[in-house]
Every structure is written in structure tokens, then in C-alpha cells.
Amino acid sequence: METINVDNIKAQMRKGILEYCILSILSKEDAYVSAIISELKDSEMIVVEGTLYPLLTRQKNQGLLSYRWEESTQGPPRKYYAITEKGRAVLNELDNVWIDLVKVIDNIRNK
């Protein structure tokens, strides 16, 4: 019998909602990568920079995010990401999808 790798399933589930989490974080305030990672980590969503950068670039290319460079008192300038109006519209849609998805899972689990 094949062994089920629960960690792998968990990782796939987390990866699937990471873009949603990024938009949610940036909807509250503009942030640079370390701050985004820190907020994800505080919420027990562990992500490394190497995973985050491609997602941020993709979201920027899709018009969901923009960025600006800001001088830092500690080291080089930081790239701050901000959610765009298009990003807010997508986030609103994803909020609805999330609510529906939780209902579906609850229905399945509680039957």
C-alpha cells in the first residue's frame, strides 16, 4: 500500500492559497518582502523568499500589484509592493470564493 505524504498535501494546499494571502496582506498596507514573509510567518504560513518573489512578479505582471523603491535607514532601498484597484477587485472575488469553499468543505465534512 502506498504511503500518504500529508506534508506534501499540506504544502500543495498552502501553495494554492498563497497568492490570496499576499493580496490580503497588501490590502491592509504596502509592504516589502521581509514584512510580507514576517506576516505570513506570524500566521504560521511559512514561506521563503525564493517562493515569494516569483509570485509577486506574476501578480505585478497581471496588474494586481505595483511597487515603488523607498530609501531605508538600514541598508539599501526597499521595494514596497502595493495592491492595485484590479488587485482589490480580484481579492474581493477571492474572498467570495474562499467563503464558498469553506461552506463546501463544511458541508462535506459534516454530512
C-alpha positions as semicolon CSV with decimal commas, in nm:
position;residue;x (nm);y (nm);z (nm)
1;M;0,000;0,000;0,000
2;E;0,126;0,349;-0,089
3;T;0,223;0,579;0,197
4;I;0,035;0,909;0,203
5;N;0,257;1,211;0,247
6;V;0,037;1,450;0,447
7;D;0,313;1,713;0,450
8;N;0,309;1,716;0,070
9;I;-0,069;1,760;0,062
10;K;-0,042;2,040;0,320
11;A;0,228;2,211;0,113
12;Q;0,012;2,194;-0,201
13;M;-0,287;2,339;-0,015
14;R;-0,078;2,624;0,125
15;K;0,076;2,695;-0,215
16;G;-0,271;2,719;-0,362
17;I;-0,380;2,995;-0,124
18;L;-0,053;3,188;-0,104
19;E;-0,146;3,437;-0,378
20;Y;-0,471;3,507;-0,195
21;C;-0,276;3,563;0,128
22;I;-0,037;3,807;-0,043
23;L;-0,325;4,017;-0,178
24;S;-0,491;4,010;0,166
25;I;-0,175;4,135;0,338
26;L;-0,116;4,410;0,084
27;S;-0,480;4,522;0,102
28;K;-0,406;4,646;0,456
29;E;-0,083;4,833;0,378
30;D;0,206;4,847;0,134
31;A;0,491;4,618;0,235
32;Y;0,833;4,491;0,132
33;V;0,920;4,123;0,101
34;S;1,063;4,075;0,451
35;A;0,749;4,227;0,606
36;I;0,524;4,005;0,392
37;I;0,722;3,696;0,495
38;S;0,707;3,805;0,859
39;E;0,327;3,847;0,850
40;L;0,289;3,509;0,679
41;K;0,517;3,350;0,939
42;D;0,320;3,514;1,225
43;S;0,012;3,344;1,079
44;E;0,200;3,013;1,062
45;M;0,221;3,022;0,682
46;I;0,591;2,955;0,639
47;V;0,730;3,085;0,308
48;V;1,081;3,154;0,186
49;E;1,187;3,448;-0,033
50;G;1,257;3,215;-0,325
51;T;0,889;3,116;-0,329
52;L;0,754;3,467;-0,277
53;Y;0,945;3,661;-0,545
54;P;0,806;3,470;-0,846
55;L;0,450;3,509;-0,711
56;L;0,496;3,883;-0,656
57;T;0,640;3,921;-1,006
58;R;0,350;3,727;-1,157
59;Q;0,094;3,934;-0,965
60;K;0,271;4,254;-1,074
61;N;0,271;4,138;-1,438
62;Q;-0,102;4,062;-1,408
63;G;-0,162;4,418;-1,290
64;L;-0,266;4,310;-0,939
65;L;0,031;4,478;-0,769
66;S;0,258;4,773;-0,826
67;Y;0,582;4,861;-0,649
68;R;0,800;5,155;-0,559
69;W;1,151;5,190;-0,422
70;E;1,188;5,355;-0,084
71;E;1,507;5,458;0,094
72;S;1,582;5,261;0,408
73;T;1,760;5,380;0,723
74;Q;1,905;5,029;0,749
75;G;2,080;4,931;0,427
76;P;1,980;4,956;0,061
77;P;1,646;5,091;-0,068
78;R;1,348;4,859;-0,026
79;K;1,095;4,759;-0,289
80;Y;0,748;4,820;-0,146
81;Y;0,458;4,636;-0,306
82;A;0,107;4,782;-0,320
83;I;-0,223;4,633;-0,430
84;T;-0,383;4,797;-0,735
85;E;-0,754;4,858;-0,800
86;K;-0,751;4,548;-1,021
87;G;-0,585;4,359;-0,735
88;R;-0,857;4,476;-0,494
89;A;-1,126;4,355;-0,737
90;V;-0,957;4,014;-0,764
91;L;-0,917;3,999;-0,385
92;N;-1,289;4,071;-0,344
93;E;-1,366;3,787;-0,584
94;L;-1,126;3,554;-0,399
95;D;-1,291;3,646;-0,067
96;N;-1,620;3,521;-0,209
97;V;-1,457;3,206;-0,349
98;W;-1,297;3,139;-0,009
99;I;-1,630;3,176;0,174
100;D;-1,796;2,939;-0,074
101;L;-1,509;2,690;-0,050
102;V;-1,525;2,683;0,331
103;K;-1,902;2,619;0,310
104;V;-1,847;2,332;0,065
105;I;-1,580;2,172;0,285
106;D;-1,800;2,216;0,594
107;N;-2,093;2,053;0,410
108;I;-1,880;1,758;0,304
109;R;-1,719;1,715;0,647
110;N;-2,046;1,744;0,840
111;K;-2,267;1,512;0,631
